[in-house]
Amino acid sequence: MPADNERIARTETACAELSAAGEPVTFAEVATRTQISRTTLYRRPDLRAVIEEHRSRGQNASTLTGLAVQIEQMRRSLEAVAAKVRHHEETIRRLERARRTGQ
């Protein structure tokens, strides 16, 4: 888990630096700055959400298109959280079953 938090922090920092410099937030540039592969940035929903959030900030959020992009990003982020919750719930059920059968 600490490695995951470190990757998220590095991704957030790179995105913030790019935005502050007025440069476009791209997966390639974030990958270069964080030393995290583009494939990992695309495949990890938490990292992808950070990048897409920063990218959408550069768009005009008051337009319908900007709002639709933000809603889609939030939906994907929520789905990623829900998947983690389901995984943790299944782990808890498995541990509880093992505890009951071990008594």
C-alpha positions as CSV (number, residue, x, y, z in Angstrom):
1,M,0.0,0.0,0.0
2,P,2.8,2.6,0.7
3,A,4.1,2.1,-2.9
4,D,0.6,2.8,-4.2
5,N,0.3,6.0,-2.1
6,E,3.8,7.0,-3.3
7,R,2.8,6.5,-7.0
8,I,-0.4,8.6,-6.5
9,A,1.6,11.3,-4.8
10,R,4.2,11.4,-7.6
11,T,1.4,11.5,-10.2
12,E,-0.4,14.3,-8.4
13,T,2.8,16.3,-8.1
14,A,3.7,15.9,-11.8
15,C,0.3,16.9,-12.9
16,A,0.3,19.9,-10.6
17,E,3.7,21.0,-11.9
18,L,2.6,20.7,-15.5
19,S,-0.6,22.6,-14.8
20,A,1.2,25.4,-12.9
21,A,3.7,25.7,-15.9
22,G,0.8,26.0,-18.3
23,E,1.9,22.8,-20.1
24,P,-0.6,20.2,-21.2
25,V,-1.0,17.2,-18.8
26,T,-0.3,14.2,-21.0
27,F,0.2,10.6,-20.0
28,A,3.6,10.6,-21.7
29,E,4.8,13.6,-19.8
30,V,3.5,12.4,-16.5
31,A,5.2,9.0,-17.2
32,T,8.5,10.8,-17.9
33,R,8.3,12.9,-14.7
34,T,7.2,10.1,-12.4
35,Q,9.2,7.2,-13.8
36,I,5.9,5.2,-13.9
37,S,5.2,3.6,-17.2
38,R,2.4,4.9,-19.4
39,T,0.9,1.5,-19.4
40,T,0.6,1.6,-15.6
41,L,-0.8,5.1,-15.7
42,Y,-3.5,4.0,-18.1
43,R,-4.3,0.7,-16.4
44,R,-4.4,1.8,-12.8
45,P,-7.8,3.5,-12.3
46,D,-6.6,5.6,-9.4
47,L,-3.6,7.0,-11.3
48,R,-5.6,7.5,-14.5
49,A,-8.2,9.4,-12.5
50,V,-5.6,11.8,-11.1
51,I,-4.3,12.6,-14.6
52,E,-7.8,12.9,-16.1
53,E,-8.9,15.2,-13.3
54,H,-6.0,17.5,-14.0
55,R,-6.6,17.4,-17.7
56,S,-10.2,18.3,-17.3
57,R,-9.3,21.3,-15.1
58,G,-7.8,22.7,-18.2
59,Q,-11.1,22.4,-20.0
60,N,-14.0,24.8,-19.5
61,A,-16.0,22.9,-16.9
62,S,-19.0,25.1,-17.4
63,T,-19.7,23.6,-20.9
64,L,-21.9,20.6,-21.2
65,T,-19.0,18.7,-22.7
66,G,-16.8,19.6,-19.8
67,L,-19.4,18.5,-17.3
68,A,-20.0,15.2,-19.2
69,V,-16.2,14.5,-19.1
70,Q,-16.2,15.2,-15.3
71,I,-19.2,13.0,-14.7
72,E,-17.6,10.1,-16.7
73,Q,-14.4,10.5,-14.8
74,M,-16.2,10.4,-11.5
75,R,-18.2,7.3,-12.6
76,R,-15.0,5.5,-13.5
77,S,-13.4,6.5,-10.2
78,L,-16.5,5.3,-8.3
79,E,-16.4,2.0,-10.2
80,A,-12.8,1.5,-9.2
81,V,-13.6,2.2,-5.5
82,A,-16.6,-0.2,-5.7
83,A,-14.4,-2.9,-7.1
84,K,-11.9,-2.5,-4.2
85,V,-14.8,-2.6,-1.7
86,R,-16.2,-5.8,-3.3
87,H,-12.7,-7.4,-3.1
88,H,-12.3,-6.4,0.5
89,E,-15.8,-7.7,1.4
90,E,-15.0,-11.1,-0.3
91,T,-11.7,-11.3,1.7
92,I,-13.6,-10.6,4.9
93,R,-16.2,-13.3,4.1
94,R,-13.4,-15.8,3.3
95,L,-11.6,-15.0,6.6
96,E,-14.8,-15.3,8.6
97,R,-15.6,-18.7,7.0
98,A,-12.1,-19.9,7.7
99,R,-12.4,-18.7,11.3
100,R,-15.7,-20.5,11.8
101,T,-14.5,-23.8,10.4
102,G,-11.3,-23.6,12.4
103,Q,-13.1,-23.5,15.7
